Amino acid sequence: MDATSRTDAKPGLSTKRLAVLLGGLAMFGPFSIDTIFPAFPQMGAQLGADKLAMQQTISVYLIAYALTSLVHGPLSDAIGRRRVILGGLAIFAAASAGCALSTDLTTLLLFRALQGLSAGVGLIVGRAVIRDVLHGHDAQRLMSQVSMIFGIAPAIAPVIGGWMLGWSAWPTIFWFLVAFSALLWIATLLALPETHPPQARLKLRGKALLRDYVAIFLNPRFQRLAAAGTFNFGALFLYIASAPAFVLDLLKLDQRSFAWFFVPMIGGMMLGAFTSGRIAGKVAATQQVRLGFACCGAAAVANLAYNVFVPVPTVPWAVLPMMLNSFGIALVFPILTLAILDMYPRQRGSASSLQAFTGLVSNAFIAGVLSPLLSQSPLRLAIGAACFTTLGWAFWKWESRSNVPMAACAPSEAAALEPTERL
């Protein structure tokens, strides 16, 4: 089945074009986090903010992202995917301009929150678009292709930020985000068809939405799948949120050296996403998840051992375990995400939103609380990451013992079920 075989997609839309566009849409969220990492010292000096205060520019963004992630999916279920993406991109561009013009920390945090309110449209609604147009192994391949493109963002974002600081001041980074989101807005307007036609849309009613969210959230299988993915990714995000301290303070590198951390990590993620796409339909989904968690576990053990026996971390050895960790995460995540979306075919937007919300709440806690506590020591970071990997694996083991297939029912059967019928 190709991308134009369902819905009212424009003729000629290929899965490759869709993968590039959805990957780009997923990128502007990570860009807004990672491009400013090299600028933390300069921004803090100009705005009169210490390291802890600068860390809150990430927490505020993620909290706002998490709150509105509950709205983006259901809104796209009600009015269409395309409108929500275009509106979110426009707001994000305006918020980025506000960040560039900020002259104090309070104003910057306000516009960072506005960035977070809109940044989820690309990733959250994009997942629903994938399941609108494709099923089964084809959906896994497209999800993996999008993940490969998306994975480029955290690798190049801090490098771009460092380059910009070499010839200009930190506001230039936010003007870059304005330009990038404007380019995505034009690309979406011209190239993305509406994949959720009017006859398939649901009315946006507060009580019904709340009821569906409660039903989805209380579903034990959703809890297990969402927790497995959230905690497993938390091991990597702890290092991402701690990147300024890890690169500048612990590894003793300069502001243009963030590539030492991000390139191996994202290289592993892209390789994992490529592998996931290649083995789709050839390796059972549960087997792929087991392999992914095995890689994550091996990375956690290697990272702990290195930091126990080497008190002063150096590159490249300090970052190689994260490369293996990201490879394993990229094998696990597409399977868990598609399993959640397949549980609620009529509420894909809502399911995607709630899955994103659980991950974002965890990430906000990591960035605002755990990262400042653990980033003072490489061993603390390694222990924290190992704990997250263990928790993710434990929830997956719980899910695997439930004997529920990854595809719980056929799409035609699942479409007839309401959330309360799947408990």
N, C-alpha and C positions, 0 to 999 in steps of 0.2 A: 504494500500500500504506500503510495507516495503522499507528499504533504498536501496535495490538492484534491485528494480523493474524498474528503469529507468537508463539511461546512461550506461556506460561500467564499473560500479562498480564491484569490486571483489566479487565472490560468498561468501556468509556467512557473509558479513558485516552487523551487526545488528545496529539498531538505538541506542541501549545502548552504544555500542563501539564507534559509531560515536559521540554521545553526550559527552562521556568522552574525546575523542581526540579533538573535536572542543572546548570544555570547557577549556582544557589545553592550546590550541592555543590562546584562548581569554585571558588567564590569564597572559601571559608574558608581555603584555602592562601595566596593573595595577601594576604588580610586580616591573617594572622598575620605577614607580612613588613612590609607598608606602614603599618599603623596606628601602629607604634611609631617610625617615622622622626622625627616631630616631637618625640618624647620623648627622643631620644638625649642631648641636653645635660643634661636633668634627671636621667635615669637614670644617666648617667656621673658626675655630681656626687654623687648619693646613694650609688652603689655603689663609688665610688673607681676608676672606669675611664676611660681616655683614649679618644680617637676610634678608634684602632686596635683596642682591646679591645672597644669597642661594636660594631665592624664584625663581630667574631666571632660576635655573636648571630645574624647572618644566615648566616654560613658554617656554624656548627654545625647550624643548622636545615636548611640545604640538604644537607649531607652525610648527616644522618640520613634526610632525605626520599629522597635518592638510593638509599641502601642498602636501605630497605624498599620502594622502588618496584619492586624485583625480586621482591617477595613478594606484593604486593597483587593483581596481575593473575592469576598462577597460582592463588592462594588462591581468588579469585572463580571461576576456571574449575573448581575442585574442589568448593567448598561453596555456590556461588551468589553473585551480585552483592550482593543485599540484606543478607545477614549481614555481609559484609565492610565495607560502608558503615556499617552501624549500629555495629559494633564499633569501627571507626576513629573515628567521631564521639564515642563515649563516652570513648575514651582521650584524644582531643584536648581535650575539655572539662575532664577532670581535669588534664591537663598545663597548660592555660591558667590554671586555678586555682592550680597550683603556681607558675607564673610571677608571678602577682599577689601571692603571699605571700612571694616571695623577698626576702631581706635582704642578699644578697651576690652577686657576679658568678658565682661557681662554681655556686651553687644555681640561679641564673637560666639559665645555660648548660645545666645538666642538664635542666631542664624544657623549655627550648627544643628540645633534642635529642628529648625525648619528643613534643613537638608535631610535629616533623619526621617522626618514625617513623609517625605516624598521618595526617598531613595529605594524603597522596597518594591516599587512598581515593576522594575525590570526583571528582578529575580523571581519574585513571587508570582506575578501574573504570567511571566514567561514559562514557568513550570506548567501552569494550566494550559497554555497554548500548545505545549508539546503533547499533552494528553488529549487535547482537542483534535489534533490532526493524525496522531499515530497511536498504535496499540502494541503491546507485547515487546518482542525483541527489537522491532523498529524504533519504538519509543526509547528503549534502553540505549540504542546506538545514538539517537539524536541527543538524548540527555548527556551521553558521554562526550559527544562532539562539542556541545555547549560548554561542558565542564572544562574541556581542553582550552577553549578560547577564553573562558572566564578565568582560568588559572593563570593566564598571562598577566592579568591586572596586578595582583599583589607583588609579582616579580619586578615589573617595570615601573610601577607607581612610585616607590621610594627612590628609584634611580632617576626618574624624571624630576622628582622633587629636588633631589640633590643637584642635578644639573642646573635647574632653574635658579637655585640659590647661588650658584657659581657666578651668575651674571645679573641677577636681580634680587629683589627683596621677596619676603614670603607672600605678600598679596598676589604675586604673579601666579602662584600655584592655584589659587582659587579662580583667577581669571582663566587659567587653563581648563578648570572644571566647567566654567561657564561655556567655553567654546566646545568642549567635548560633549556636554549634554545638549547643546544646540545642534550639533552635527547628528547626534542620535535622534533628536526630534524630527529633523528633516528626513533621515533615513526611514524612520518609522512611518511618517506621513506618506512617503512615496512607495515603500516596499512591503510593509506589513499589512496583510489583509485582515479583516475581522474573522476570527476563527470560531466565535461563539455567536451564532445567528440568533435573531430575535425569538424564534420559536423555541429555542432551548434555554432562554433566560428565566431567571427566578426573580420574583418581586423582592425588593429590599425592604423587609419589615423587621423592626427592632426586636420584637418578641420572638418571631420565628428564627431570626439570626442567633439570638441568645440561646434559644432552645437547641438549635443545631450545634452550636459551639459546645454547649454543656454535654450534649450527647456524644459528640466526637471526642471531647476531652476525657470523658468518663469511660470511653471504650478502652478496656484493658489492653487490647492489641495495639491501638494507636499509642497508648502510653509507653508500651514496651519498644515499639519501633522508633518513636520520636526520641525517647531517652537514649536508646542505643546510638542513634546518629548524633544527638546533641553532645553527649559526654565524650564520644569518640573524637569528634571534631574539637572539643574543648581542650584536648591535649595540645593540639596544634595552635589553637587560638590563644592559649596562654602565652606562647612565644611570640605570636603576632602582636598581641597587645603590649607585650614587654619589649618589642623590637628596639625602641630608642635606648632603653637601659641595657639591653643585651648587647647591641652592636657598639654603642658609644662607651658604655661604662665597663661592661664585663669583658668584651672582646678587644676593647681599646682601639677601635677603628674610628675613622672620621666620618663626616656626614655624607660623603660620596661613596661610602663603602657598604651601603645597605644591601647591595647585590650579593655580597658574600653570604648573607642570611637568606634572602628571598629567592634567588635564582635556583639553588639546590632544592629548596622546599617546593617551589612551584614546578620545577622540573620533574620531581617525583610525582606531583599531583597530575601533571599533564600526561606523563607516562602511564600512570594508573588509569586515567580516563581513556587513553588510547587503547590500553589493554582491555578495559571493560567493554569498549565498543567492538573490539575484534573477537572477543569470546562470547558475545551475546548470541544466544541460540545454540552454542556449542558446549558451554559449561553451565550446569544447573545454578540457579540464582543462589540457593543456600550454600553451595560449594564455593561460589565466588565470595560470598560474605565471610565464610570461614577463612579463606585464604587472605582476605583483607585484614581481618582481625589478627591473624597469625603474624602478618607483616608489622602491624601496629605494636603487638606485644614484643616482637623481637627488637623493634626500634626503642621501645621503652626500656628494655633490659640493657641494651647497648648504651643508651644515653645515661642511665644511672651508673653503669660501670665506669664510663669515661669520666664522669664528674666526681666519682668517689676517688678514683686513682690519679686524676689529673686536676689539681686544685685551681690551676690557672688555665682556662680554656683558650684554645687557639683555633684558627681556621686552617684547613677545612674540616678538621676532625670534629669540632664542636657542633657542626651543622649537618653532618652526614646522617646521624640518626633521624633527624627531622625529614630528610629526603625519603627514607624508607617509610616513615610514619605517614607522610602525605600520600605516598603511593598506595598504602593500605587503605587510607580514608577514601581515596578516589575509587577503589574497588567496592567499598561498602556503600557509599552514599547513594549512588543511583538506584541500587536495588531497594534500599529502605524507602527512598522517596517515592518511587513508582508503586511500591506496595501500599503506601499510605494513600496515594491518589486513586489507586484502583479500588480502595475500600469505599470511596464516595464519588462515583462518576458524575452524579448530578450536582455535587457541591465541591468540585475540584478546587475552585478558588478558595472556598472556606477551609478545606483540608490543607491546602498549601499555606494559607495564612496562619493557621494554628500551628502547623509544623514549624514555620519560620519564627513565630512568636516564642515558642519554647526555646528554640536555639538562640534567639536574640536576647531573651531574658538571661539565659546562662552567660552569653558573651558579655552582656553589660555588667553582670556581677564579676566576671573574670577581669574585665578591664578596669572597673572602678574599685574593686576590693582586693581580689587575689593578686593581680599583677603588681600593685604597689608593695604588697607584703612579701611576695616571693622573688621579685626581680632584683633584689639586692644580692642574691647569691645564685650561682649557676646550679648548685646542688638542690637548692630549694625549688628552682624551676623544674628540674628533672624529676623530683619527687612528685610535685604537683601534676605534671604531665602524665606520669605513670599512674597516678590515682584516677585521672580522667579516663585513660585508656582501659583500666581495669573495670571501672563502672560501666563504660559502654559495652565491653565484652560481657559483663554479667547480665545486662538487660537483654543482649542478643541471645545468650544461652537460655534465659527465661523464655524468650519468644520461640526459640527453636524447639523447646520441650513442650510447647503448646500443641504441636502437631498440626498447625494451620498452614496450608500451602501459601507460598508467597503470592500467588494469584488465587485469592480466596474464592472467587466465582467469576464466571465469564462476564465480560462487559455488559452484554445484553441482559443478563440476570441481575447484575449489581445495580444497573441503572434503575431498576424498578423498586429498589429498597430505599427506605428513608433511614436517616441516621439511627433512629431509635430501634429499627428492626435489625441492626447489626450488632447489638450488644450481646 
